[in-house]
């Protein structure tokens, strides 16, 4: 089983970021994931490396699952399980 890293791209004024973070935190407890939160207002370079300019955005092991949207729980779980194989 491979390790999985989740990157969540946020901004301080993002109205949907708390919901995205809650979903990711809940799922990360089940799968024991490493989570990195990247504040796009402070680290746009990392955002650009992932072609992300809006929040919330989520990457699973460098694959960007969502850009500017809260991830769907089932889609996030499927991508995590695929990345663990």
C-alpha positions as CSV (number, residue, x, y, z in Angstrom):
1,X,0.0,0.0,0.0
2,X,1.5,3.4,-1.1
3,X,1.5,6.5,0.9
4,X,-1.0,9.2,-0.2
5,X,-0.5,12.9,0.1
6,X,-3.4,15.4,-0.2
7,X,-2.8,19.0,-1.1
8,X,-5.6,21.4,-0.5
9,X,-5.3,24.9,-2.0
10,X,-7.1,27.6,0.0
11,X,-7.3,31.3,0.5
12,X,-8.3,33.2,3.6
13,X,-11.5,34.6,2.1
14,X,-12.6,31.3,0.4
15,X,-16.2,30.6,1.5
16,X,-16.1,26.9,0.4
17,X,-12.7,26.1,1.9
18,X,-14.0,25.1,5.4
19,X,-16.3,22.6,3.8
20,X,-13.5,21.1,1.6
21,X,-11.2,21.0,4.6
22,X,-13.8,19.2,6.7
23,X,-14.3,16.5,4.1
24,X,-10.6,16.0,3.7
25,X,-9.9,15.9,7.4
26,X,-12.7,13.3,7.9
27,X,-11.5,11.1,5.2
28,X,-7.8,11.5,6.1
29,X,-8.5,10.0,9.6
30,X,-9.9,6.8,8.0
31,X,-7.0,6.5,5.5
32,X,-4.2,8.0,7.7
33,X,-3.2,10.5,5.0
34,X,-0.7,13.3,4.9
35,X,-2.4,16.7,4.3
36,X,-0.7,19.8,3.1
37,X,-2.7,23.0,3.1
38,X,-1.3,25.6,0.6
39,X,-2.6,29.2,1.0
40,X,-2.7,30.6,-2.5
41,X,-2.5,34.1,-1.2
42,X,1.0,33.3,0.2
43,X,2.2,30.6,-2.2
44,X,0.9,31.1,-5.7
45,X,4.1,29.5,-7.1
46,X,3.0,26.1,-5.8
47,X,-0.5,26.8,-7.1
48,X,0.9,27.5,-10.6
49,X,3.0,24.4,-10.5
50,X,-0.3,22.5,-10.2
51,X,-2.2,24.8,-12.6
52,X,-4.4,25.9,-9.7
53,X,-5.5,29.5,-9.3
54,X,-8.8,29.2,-7.4
55,X,-9.8,27.7,-4.1
56,X,-10.7,25.3,-2.9
57,X,-8.7,22.9,-5.1
58,X,-7.5,19.5,-4.2
59,X,-4.7,17.3,-5.4
60,X,-4.2,13.6,-4.6
61,X,-0.5,12.6,-5.0
62,X,0.0,15.4,-7.5
63,X,-3.2,14.6,-9.5
64,X,-5.5,17.7,-9.3
65,X,-9.0,16.3,-8.5
66,X,-10.8,19.6,-8.3
67,X,-10.1,23.2,-9.2
68,X,-12.3,25.8,-7.5
69,X,-14.8,23.3,-6.1
70,X,-15.4,21.3,-3.0
71,X,-14.4,17.7,-3.8
72,X,-17.2,15.1,-3.9
73,X,-16.7,12.7,-1.1
74,X,-17.1,9.5,-3.2
75,X,-14.8,10.9,-6.0
76,X,-12.1,11.8,-3.4
77,X,-12.3,8.3,-1.8
78,X,-12.1,6.6,-5.2
79,X,-9.0,8.7,-6.1
80,X,-7.3,8.0,-2.7
81,X,-8.0,4.2,-3.0
82,X,-6.6,4.2,-6.6
83,X,-3.5,6.1,-5.4
84,X,-2.9,3.6,-2.6
85,X,-2.6,0.6,-5.1
